[in-house]
Amino acid sequence: MTRIDYAGRRLTRIGIFYDGSYFTNINNYYTYAHPRRSRLNLGGLHDFVRQQVAEGEGVPLGYCQVVDMHWFRGRLPTAELSDTQLESERVWDEVLMSYGIVTHYLPVPVKAGQPVRERGIDVWFALEALELALLGRFDVVVLVTGDRDYVPLVRKLNALGVRVMLLGWNITYIGNNGLTRVIRAAGVLAREVTHHVRMEEIIGTGVGEEDAAADALFVQRRDRSAGNSHASVSEAQGPEVEVTGRIVNLLAGFGFITPDAGGENIYFHHTELVGADFRDLLVGDPVIYIVSRNDRGPIARRVELLEDEGADMAVSAEST
């Protein structure tokens, strides 16, 4: 079957492959250390990839489509994780599934109570990407990684005539523990690919109008200083009283919020979410909302994510 659309133009098919550990470190940096204090938005990132491929390949955006996405990461044994960590893993799996990303996990062994370095996941990553490329699935493979071990994979893809785009970050910052943390995309890897996108330059500092174009790459959050952050549900006498709280549960298109000032939980429908995708929400996210009512009782409307004032304390999240 030929890959020809109705206009006679060939589609540019894109496959995205995530190094899970690398992406998690990047995501934690933007969530806890970067001025934006927000998670990366996978949907926005995939749209960004299409735009970059369209520009790099010189084809219309509509002819660049992401057709396959894969996530690779090692995973600790269940017995080594707390209930909170297990819940966090489950929620993230649901996020990946909602975007159609295929997950690949390998167990991380633990010796003397300490996890051993991931082994074999990079081989699986490379074999999966190469096999699918050999089957003719992609015109462009996008790698979200910085590991020089993928240089042989890139060379094999080049030999097949498959173009490779690297989304790489080069970041140095001070972590919550006061230690310097470094995230790098290996130079030798960057030199082998067809298109190298320096993401830290695209995103910038997150301060000023020059970074507005990168907003779509993030889950949008509202400045906590805006609005009334001290109202409680019992104080909400009108439809325009803003209340803050935290998401405590997410289920089948509905979210449940515990108000900061106390009181019973309140629910909202996903259509009431402003500036973010329901799939990007996580339990524990701070929000601001309007208290209203329907025939079932109190309901939250115009729900917006807030900057998390407790982000600096998230040492465990940063180290995962």
Secondary structure, DSSP 8 states (H G I E B T S, - for coil): ---B-TTS-B-EEEEEEEEHHHHHHHHHHHHHTSTT---B-HHHHHHHHHHHHHHHHT--GGGEEEEEEEEEEEE--GGGS-HHHHHHHHHHHHHHHHTT-EEEEEE--EETTEE----SHHHHHHHHHHHHHHTT--SEEEEE---GGGHHHHHHHHHTT-EEEEEE--EEEE-TTS-EEEE---HHHHHHSSEEEEHHHHHTTS-SGGGGGGGGGB---B-TTSS-SS--GGG--STT-EEEEEEEEEETTEEEEEETT-S--EEEEGGGEESS-GGG--TT-EEEEEEEEETTEEEEEEEEEB--TTGGG-HHHHT-
